[in-house]
Amino acid sequence: MKKGATKTSGIITLILYILLFVFGVVLASSAFGIDAISNIVSSNEMLSKIVGIVAFPFVDFPMLLVTKFAAGIETEMISKILCAVFAVFSIFMIFWGIKEITLTKKDDASFARCKKTCGFMMFIKFMLFVYFAAVAVCMFIMEDIKLAAAVIEEAVGMSNILLIVSAVFAVIHFIIFLLPTINFAKVAKSFSADPNAQYNQNGQYDPNAGYYDPNQQYGQQQMQANMPPMQGYQPVNNGQPQPIYNNAPPPGPSIQAQFNPEVQAQEQQMATAIMPGQNGVPVNITPKGIQDLERLERLRASGAITEENYNVMRTKICNTNVS
């Protein structure tokens, strides 16, 4: 399955948080008194305005909430903590952006096994979307937040810029949450629909993987026919390979059926049950569909699949293998 949505999410995450990490380093240097970086920012008016805008949702807004509900806390200490957390969290998201890009190179089976890791990051991204949406909403309903935003907007000379930036951040995080979620849901659904499904070496679903190979059996019979007879052994059909019809396994009872009359009767009943237009089999079913149904009946008879999985796969084969 193509995972372009997950790759797109990883690229967006990587680019966004590389930029935010730069701003995080600038804010942290200012909070911890590193003048070399602070002087570079303050000397550039446009860069200084951008830093002030980006700082609002990541540093100013949470600091306003903390000081509002926990009076008496030292604001300088809170500012240093928030700036440091912002920079560290940006690094974490950069690594996750790289991780998402590498996940797209995995096969479907390996990708589906990353359920917990992907689920955790989807939750983080969704909570970031909720957070930035809450920042935008608080600018309308909380007077303190509204006043602080107005002061910053007046300083940078752009009205409603903080509201726009918060809304943009919310939309971006919703997109990078939604894209991998859709990809992962599709892969997980394909695996959960048939837990006993066979997969090839690349992890892709293959309805014929692990099934009986008639060509291989034909070669084995040819080899047995050319070997000298063993004492007490009689070759099947006078040493000649049995004919193969429609690429199906050679007719005849299985090893279990040779020693168990009940199993033999059950296999004979199953062989006659796969008839187009009978027992729920479509009239226009393809030869491959009949072959898949016969394989499914053998898996059911051997107890390899449950009755529920048998019904699911039988319906799938009847719906997809029609001409």
Secondary structure as GFF3:
##gff-version 3
##sequence-region A 1 323
A	DSSP	alpha_helix	4	31	.	.	.	ID=ss1
A	DSSP	alpha_helix	35	42	.	.	.	ID=ss2
A	DSSP	alpha_helix	45	55	.	.	.	ID=ss3
A	DSSP	pi_helix	56	60	.	.	.	ID=ss4
A	DSSP	alpha_helix	61	69	.	.	.	ID=ss5
A	DSSP	alpha_helix	75	103	.	.	.	ID=ss6
A	DSSP	alpha_helix	108	112	.	.	.	ID=ss7
A	DSSP	alpha_helix	115	141	.	.	.	ID=ss8
A	DSSP	alpha_helix	143	156	.	.	.	ID=ss9
A	DSSP	alpha_helix	161	193	.	.	.	ID=ss10
A	DSSP	alpha_helix	214	226	.	.	.	ID=ss11
A	DSSP	three_ten_helix	236	239	.	.	.	ID=ss12
A	DSSP	alpha_helix	255	259	.	.	.	ID=ss13
A	DSSP	alpha_helix	261	273	.	.	.	ID=ss14
A	DSSP	alpha_helix	287	302	.	.	.	ID=ss15
A	DSSP	alpha_helix	307	320	.	.	.	ID=ss16
###
